[in-house]
Amino acid sequence: MMREPELKPKMPQKRPLDILFVEDNTADVDLSLREFKKAELEVHADVVQTAQEFVERLSAKAYDVVLADYRLPGWTGMDALELLRQQGKEIPFILVTGALGEEMAVECIKRGVADYILKDRLVRLPVAICRVLEEKYLRDARLWAETVLQESKARFRTLTETIASAIFIHQGTECRYVNRAAEAITGYSREELLAMSSWDLVHPDSRKLVMEQGLARLRGEQTPGRFEIKILTKQGEARWLDVTVAMIEYSGRPAGLTTAFDITERKRAEDEVRHLVASDPLTGLANYRRLLEVFDAEAKRSKRTGRPFALLLLDLDGLKKINDAQGHLAGSRALCRLANVLRLHCRAIDIAARHGGDEFAVILPETATEAAQQVARRISERLANDGEQPPLSVSIGAASYPQDGETIDQLLGAADRALYKVKASIGETGSLPSLARGAPTT
């Protein structure tokens, strides 16, 4: 009878995560627990402060993750990592700390820290924990696969049918083996996968990467063994995979072993975090931080191509009166109505942002002044005729880069002056005038 392999990967369980905090500040622990709750990540947490308590807890209980501060009274987080190794525990170790210099961060990663999160960026912590747990599972699964491959192909197949990672074996362009997880992730049957080209699985967004990797291997160049790609399932759904490629021997011939873990949910969580960081919570439009990023990118593009872009500054008329007469809920709804008009009637390449209070800004790439004025008139007309009550109007000022300014402050200032010319004209005539254009900042 063949011996059992020593390592068996543990399948992820839908259970609370057991987390060990190495932290002397209970307030920081509470902040981390609050982020877990926001992310709907259920945890059981224990907290230790001393090295002795740390060793005792490791001996008494199995933990999924260790979260440690770097600076602790009388010892450090790196001391805790060394104690963890001495105990022979393969537990992901994340530093949750204050300011940590770049050189020190690199050194900690080299010494085995799975990740580090700054305490003023705790929103990243749930995603980081999910990522390191996925990586540990991948390591376990791959080590398990390698061990079984050394024993026999039959044992390998028995194993691969029970693990969550998709496995593909190719010799040249011919697919020789896929496991049950590959069927589940791709939506294709085993027979379909063995008969089709792997190229048909690759999403168009990832084909350039896959082609470059394949050509580099053919040239004998060193290539990354692990990367992320998108695939298209049989149902036409795009899914993200964490892929590792290695060379093995299969039936006495060289073959490529591809293991793939579905990371679609992690990617969606990361996208959601990025969206929350860069968006206004009321309207869902971009926030001022995102506006600055887009301005910088467009300014560089304009300097490179010599083509201008425009900025619109919008002020929702009468918001204070709406708040006073109908309440702040109606005022918030009015802001969202304007945001919806911007979202629906601007181009895909335009960026609409809430600038603050009742002001909004729109960056219009590849747009000259006259075209920007046409966009502004269209926005004004759409808002006035959106069919909701109370009726709304908006004052709009426009500025052009680089004619009216070469910094975001200069361009906003020029658009602001144009906007208040509009408001002054409204006061004089009682009707909405043509959109005004700002004078350059001197």
C-alpha positions in Angstrom: 0.0 0.0 0.0 1.3 3.5 -0.9 2.0 5.8 2.0 -0.3 8.8 2.5 1.2 12.2 1.5 2.2 14.2 4.5 0.5 17.5 3.5 -3.2 17.8 2.8 -4.6 21.2 1.9 -7.6 22.4 3.9 -10.6 23.6 2.0 -11.8 27.1 3.0 -14.7 26.8 5.4 -17.7 29.1 5.8 -17.0 29.7 9.5 -15.8 32.6 11.6 -12.1 33.3 11.2 -10.0 32.8 14.3 -7.7 35.8 14.5 -4.9 36.4 17.0 -4.1 40.1 17.6 -0.7 41.0 19.0 -1.5 44.5 20.1 -1.2 46.7 23.3 -3.8 49.2 22.2 -7.3 47.9 22.5 -8.7 50.9 20.7 -6.8 49.8 17.5 -8.2 46.3 17.9 -11.7 47.7 18.1 -11.1 49.7 14.9 -10.0 46.6 13.1 -13.1 44.7 14.3 -15.3 47.5 13.0 -13.8 47.1 9.5 -14.4 43.4 9.6 -18.1 44.1 10.5 -18.4 46.6 7.6 -17.0 43.9 5.2 -19.3 41.3 6.7 -16.3 39.2 7.7 -17.2 37.2 10.8 -14.3 36.7 13.2 -13.4 35.3 16.6 -10.6 37.4 18.0 -8.1 36.9 20.9 -5.7 39.6 22.0 -2.2 39.2 23.5 0.4 41.8 24.5 3.4 39.8 25.7 5.6 37.2 24.1 4.7 34.7 26.8 0.9 35.2 26.2 1.6 34.9 22.4 3.3 31.5 22.8 0.6 30.2 25.2 -2.2 31.2 22.8 -0.5 29.5 19.9 -0.1 26.3 21.9 -3.7 26.4 23.0 -5.6 27.2 19.8 -5.3 27.0 16.0 -5.6 30.4 14.3 -6.2 31.4 10.7 -4.3 34.7 10.8 -2.0 36.6 13.1 -2.3 40.5 13.1 0.6 42.2 14.9 1.6 45.7 15.6 5.3 46.4 14.8 6.2 48.3 18.0 5.2 46.6 21.2 6.3 47.2 24.8 9.7 45.4 25.2 9.5 43.5 21.9 8.4 43.8 18.2 6.1 42.3 15.7 9.1 40.7 14.0 9.9 39.0 17.3 6.4 37.6 17.2 7.0 36.3 13.7 10.2 34.5 14.8 8.3 32.9 17.7 5.6 31.8 15.3 8.3 30.1 13.2 9.9 28.5 16.2 6.5 27.0 17.0 6.4 25.5 13.5 3.1 27.2 12.7 2.3 28.0 9.1 -0.1 30.9 9.9 -0.3 34.0 7.6 1.3 36.9 9.5 0.2 40.5 8.8 1.7 43.7 10.3 -1.0 46.3 11.3 1.1 49.3 12.3 1.6 53.0 12.2 4.1 54.7 9.9 6.5 52.1 8.5 9.3 53.3 6.2 9.7 51.8 2.7 13.0 50.1 3.5 11.6 48.6 6.7 8.5 47.4 4.9 10.6 45.7 2.2 12.7 44.1 4.9 9.6 42.8 6.8 8.2 41.3 3.6 11.6 39.6 2.9 11.6 38.1 6.3 8.2 36.4 5.8 5.5 39.0 6.6 2.5 38.2 4.3 1.4 41.9 4.1 1.4 45.1 6.1 -1.5 47.5 6.6 -1.1 51.0 8.0 -3.5 51.8 10.8 -4.9 54.8 8.9 -5.7 52.5 6.0 -7.7 49.8 7.9 -10.3 49.6 5.1 -7.7 47.4 3.2 -7.5 44.9 6.1 -10.4 42.6 5.2 -9.3 42.3 1.6 -5.7 41.7 2.7 -6.8 38.9 5.0 -8.8 37.2 2.2 -5.9 37.5 -0.1 -3.3 35.9 2.3 -5.7 33.1 3.1 -6.2 32.4 -0.6 -2.5 32.4 -1.1 -1.9 30.0 1.8 -4.6 27.7 0.3 -2.9 27.9 -3.1 0.5 27.1 -1.6 -1.0 24.1 0.3 -2.9 22.9 -2.8 0.1 23.2 -5.1 2.4 21.5 -2.6 -0.1 18.7 -2.2 -0.3 18.4 -6.0 3.4 18.2 -6.4 3.7 15.5 -3.7 1.1 13.3 -5.3 2.5 13.8 -8.7 5.8 12.3 -7.4 3.9 9.2 -6.2 1.8 8.4 -9.2 -0.5 9.8 -11.9 -3.4 7.8 -10.5 -2.9 9.3 -7.0 -2.6 12.7 -8.6 -6.0 12.3 -10.3 -7.6 11.2 -7.1 -6.4 14.3 -5.4 -7.1 16.8 -8.1 -10.8 15.8 -8.3 -11.2 16.9 -4.6 -9.4 20.3 -4.5 -10.9 23.7 -5.3 -8.1 24.7 -7.7 -8.7 24.1 -11.4 -5.9 22.0 -12.9 -5.0 21.8 -16.6 -2.2 19.7 -18.2 -1.1 20.5 -21.7 1.5 19.0 -24.0 2.0 21.5 -26.7 -1.4 22.8 -27.7 -3.1 19.5 -26.7 -5.0 19.4 -23.4 -4.4 16.1 -21.8 -6.1 16.5 -18.4 -8.5 18.7 -16.5 -10.1 18.2 -13.1 -13.6 18.7 -11.8 -12.8 22.1 -10.5 -11.9 23.2 -14.0 -15.3 22.1 -15.2 -17.0 24.1 -12.4 -15.0 27.3 -13.0 -15.3 27.3 -16.8 -18.8 25.9 -17.2 -17.5 23.5 -19.8 -17.6 19.7 -19.5 -14.4 17.7 -19.3 -14.9 16.4 -22.8 -15.4 20.0 -24.2 -12.2 21.2 -22.4 -10.1 18.4 -23.7 -11.3 19.0 -27.3 -11.0 22.8 -27.3 -8.1 25.2 -27.5 -7.1 26.9 -24.3 -7.0 30.1 -26.3 -10.8 30.0 -26.6 -11.0 30.3 -22.8 -8.9 33.4 -22.5 -10.7 36.8 -22.3 -9.7 39.3 -25.0 -8.4 41.6 -22.3 -5.8 38.9 -21.2 -4.8 37.5 -24.6 -1.9 39.8 -25.1 -0.4 38.8 -21.7 -0.9 35.0 -22.4 0.7 35.4 -25.8 3.7 37.2 -24.4 4.1 34.6 -21.7 4.0 31.8 -24.3 6.4 33.4 -26.7 8.9 34.1 -23.9 8.8 30.5 -22.8 9.4 29.4 -26.4 12.5 31.7 -26.5 13.7 30.1 -23.3 13.3 33.3 -21.4 12.6 33.5 -17.7 8.9 34.3 -17.1 6.8 34.8 -14.0 5.4 31.5 -12.9 2.3 33.2 -11.5 0.0 35.8 -12.9 -3.7 36.9 -13.0 -5.9 36.5 -16.1 -9.5 36.8 -17.1 -11.3 34.0 -18.8 -14.7 33.7 -20.5 -16.9 30.9 -19.2 -19.2 28.8 -21.4 -22.0 31.2 -20.3 -20.1 34.2 -21.5 -19.3 35.4 -17.9 -15.9 37.0 -17.3 -14.0 35.5 -14.3 -10.6 36.3 -12.8 -8.1 33.5 -12.2 -4.9 33.4 -10.2 -2.8 31.2 -12.5 0.5 29.3 -11.8 2.3 27.6 -14.6 5.0 24.9 -14.1 6.7 22.2 -16.1 6.2 18.6 -15.1 6.5 15.1 -16.6 3.3 13.5 -17.7 3.2 10.0 -19.2 7.0 10.2 -19.6 6.9 13.4 -21.6 7.3 17.1 -20.6 4.1 18.9 -20.0 2.8 22.2 -18.7 0.8 22.1 -15.4 -1.5 25.0 -14.9 -3.3 25.5 -11.6 -5.9 28.2 -11.4 -7.8 29.6 -8.4 -11.0 31.7 -8.9 -10.4 35.1 -7.4 -13.4 36.9 -9.0 -15.0 37.8 -5.7 -11.7 39.2 -4.4 -11.3 41.3 -7.5 -14.9 42.6 -7.1 -14.1 43.5 -3.4 -11.0 45.3 -4.5 -12.9 47.2 -7.2 -15.6 48.1 -4.6 -12.9 49.5 -2.2 -11.4 51.5 -5.0 -14.8 52.9 -6.0 -15.6 53.8 -2.4 -12.3 55.6 -2.0 -12.8 57.6 -5.2 -16.6 58.3 -5.1 -19.0 60.7 -3.4 -21.2 58.7 -1.0 -24.4 60.7 -1.7 -24.4 60.9 -5.5 -22.0 58.0 -6.5 -20.1 60.4 -8.8 -16.4 60.8 -8.5 -15.1 62.8 -5.5 -12.5 65.6 -5.5 -9.6 63.2 -5.1 -10.6 61.4 -8.3 -11.1 64.7 -10.0 -7.5 65.6 -9.3 -6.3 62.3 -10.6 -8.2 62.7 -13.9 -7.0 66.3 -14.3 -3.4 65.3 -13.9 -3.8 62.5 -16.5 -5.6 64.8 -19.0 -3.0 67.6 -18.5 -0.2 65.2 -19.3 -2.1 63.9 -22.4 -2.8 67.5 -23.5 0.9 68.4 -23.2 1.8 65.3 -25.2 -0.7 65.7 -28.0 -1.2 69.5 -28.1 -5.0 69.1 -27.9 -7.1 70.9 -25.3 -9.7 69.7 -22.8 -12.5 71.5 -21.0 -13.8 71.8 -17.5 -17.3 72.7 -16.5 -18.2 73.9 -13.0 -21.9 73.6 -12.1 -23.8 75.1 -9.2 -27.3 73.9 -8.4 -29.5 76.9 -8.2 -31.7 77.4 -5.1 -30.5 74.4 -3.0 -30.8 76.4 0.2 -34.4 77.4 -0.6 -35.2 73.7 -1.3 -33.7 72.7 2.0 -35.5 75.4 4.0 -38.9 74.8 2.3 -39.0 71.0 1.8 -36.2 69.7 4.1 -32.8 68.3 3.6 -34.1 65.0 2.1 -35.5 66.9 -0.8 -32.2 68.8 -1.1 -30.3 65.6 -1.2 -32.7 64.3 -3.8 -32.1 67.5 -5.9 -28.3 66.9 -5.8 -28.9 63.3 -6.9 -31.1 64.4 -9.8 -28.3 66.6 -11.1 -25.9 63.7 -10.7 -28.2 61.4 -12.6 -28.3 63.9 -15.5 -24.5 64.1 -15.6 -24.2 60.3 -15.4 -26.7 59.7 -18.3 -25.9 62.5 -20.6 -22.1 62.8 -20.5 -19.8 60.6 -22.7 -18.2 57.5 -21.3 -14.8 59.3 -21.4 -16.1 62.3 -19.4 -15.6 62.4 -15.7 -18.3 64.0 -13.5 -17.5 64.7 -9.9 -19.1 66.4 -6.9 -16.9 69.3 -6.1 -18.5 70.0 -2.7 -21.8 71.2 -1.4 -24.0 72.2 -4.3 -21.1 72.3 -6.8 -20.2 69.7 -9.4 -17.4 69.6 -12.0 -17.1 67.8 -15.3 -13.8 67.1 -17.2 -14.4 66.8 -20.9 -11.4 65.2 -22.7 -10.6 66.2 -26.3 -13.2 69.1 -26.1 -12.8 72.7 -27.2 -14.7 75.6 -25.7 -17.6 75.7 -28.1 -18.3 72.0 -27.7 -18.1 72.4 -23.9 -20.8 75.1 -24.1 -23.0 72.7 -26.1 -22.6 70.1 -23.4 -23.4 72.6 -20.7 -26.6 73.7 -22.5 -27.6 70.0 -22.9 -27.1 69.4 -19.2 -29.1 72.5 -18.3 -32.0 71.5 -20.6 -32.1 67.9 -19.4 -32.2 68.9 -15.8 -35.0 71.5 -16.4 -37.1 68.8 -18.1 -36.4 65.7 -15.9 -40.0 65.5 -15.0 -39.6 65.7 -11.2 -40.6 68.3 -8.6 -39.5 70.9 -7.7 -38.2 72.1 -11.0 -34.4 72.6 -11.0 -31.9 74.8 -12.8 -28.1 74.9 -12.8 -25.6 77.6 -13.5 -22.6 76.5 -15.4 -19.1 78.1 -16.1 -16.6 76.7 -18.5 -12.8 76.8 -18.8 -10.4 75.4 -21.3 -6.9 73.8 -20.7 -4.3 75.3 -21.2 -5.9 78.6 -22.4 -7.6 79.4 -19.1 -5.1 77.8 -16.7 -2.5 75.0 -16.4 -3.3 73.8 -12.9 -6.5 72.5 -11.4 -6.8 75.6 -9.1 -6.4 78.0 -12.1 -8.9 76.1 -14.2 -11.5 75.9 -11.4 -10.9 79.5 -10.7 -11.6 80.5 -14.3 -14.7 78.3 -14.4 -15.9 79.8 -11.1 -15.6 83.3 -12.4 -17.6 82.4 -15.4 -20.2 80.7 -13.2 -20.8 83.8 -11.1 -21.1 85.9 -14.3 -24.0 83.6 -15.1 -25.5 84.0 -11.6 -25.1 87.8 -11.7 -26.9 87.8 -15.1 -29.7 85.7 -13.7 -30.2 88.3 -11.0 -30.3 91.2 -13.5 -32.6 89.6 -16.2 -34.6 87.0 -14.2 -33.9 84.4 -16.9 -31.1 81.9 -17.5 -28.5 83.5 -19.9 -26.1 81.7 -22.2 -23.2 79.9 -20.5 -20.2 82.0 -19.7 -16.6 81.2 -20.3 -13.9 82.0 -17.7 -11.0 84.4 -18.2 -7.5 83.0 -17.8 -5.9 83.2 -14.4 -3.0 85.6 -14.5 
